[in-house]
Amino acid sequence: MDQSEKTSAIINAFYEVYNELGYGFIENVYQNALYKELQRRNIPCMAHPKINV
């Protein structure tokens, strides 16, 4: 899977989540739902990775 296909798959997952949940939730709700949708589609991702500053 090349970069363009990965990007398209992630965007499609986002729209699936947004169309299902609609408008008006706080960011964390969408973030958790998108994480679960990416996992369901076998797209590797990390929820809340630590960032050293």
C-alpha positions as CSV (number, residue, x, y, z in Angstrom):
1,M,0.0,0.0,0.0
2,D,1.6,3.3,-1.1
3,Q,1.2,6.6,0.7
4,S,-1.7,7.8,-1.4
5,E,-3.7,4.6,-0.7
6,K,-2.9,4.9,3.1
7,T,-4.1,8.5,3.1
8,S,-7.3,7.6,1.2
9,A,-8.0,4.7,3.6
10,I,-7.6,7.0,6.7
11,I,-9.8,9.7,5.2
12,N,-12.5,7.2,4.3
13,A,-12.4,5.9,7.9
14,F,-12.8,9.4,9.2
15,Y,-15.8,10.1,7.0
16,E,-17.3,6.8,8.1
17,V,-17.0,7.8,11.7
18,Y,-18.3,11.4,11.1
19,N,-21.3,10.2,9.1
20,E,-22.2,7.7,11.8
21,L,-21.8,10.1,14.7
22,G,-22.7,13.4,13.1
23,Y,-21.9,16.8,14.5
24,G,-21.6,18.1,18.0
25,F,-19.5,15.7,20.1
26,I,-16.3,16.7,21.8
27,E,-13.0,15.9,20.1
28,N,-12.2,12.9,22.3
29,V,-15.4,11.1,21.2
30,Y,-14.3,11.4,17.5
31,Q,-10.7,10.4,18.3
32,N,-11.8,7.2,20.1
33,A,-14.3,6.3,17.4
34,L,-11.7,6.9,14.7
35,Y,-9.1,4.8,16.6
36,K,-11.6,1.9,16.8
37,E,-12.5,2.3,13.1
38,L,-8.9,2.3,12.0
39,Q,-8.3,-0.9,14.1
40,R,-11.4,-2.5,12.5
41,R,-9.9,-1.8,9.1
42,N,-6.5,-3.1,10.1
43,I,-4.8,0.2,9.7
44,P,-1.9,0.5,12.1
45,C,-2.3,3.4,14.6
46,M,-1.5,4.5,18.1
47,A,-4.0,6.2,20.5
48,H,-2.5,8.9,22.7
49,P,1.3,8.4,21.9
50,K,3.7,10.0,24.3
51,I,5.6,13.0,23.0
52,N,8.7,14.1,24.7
53,V,9.1,17.9,24.7
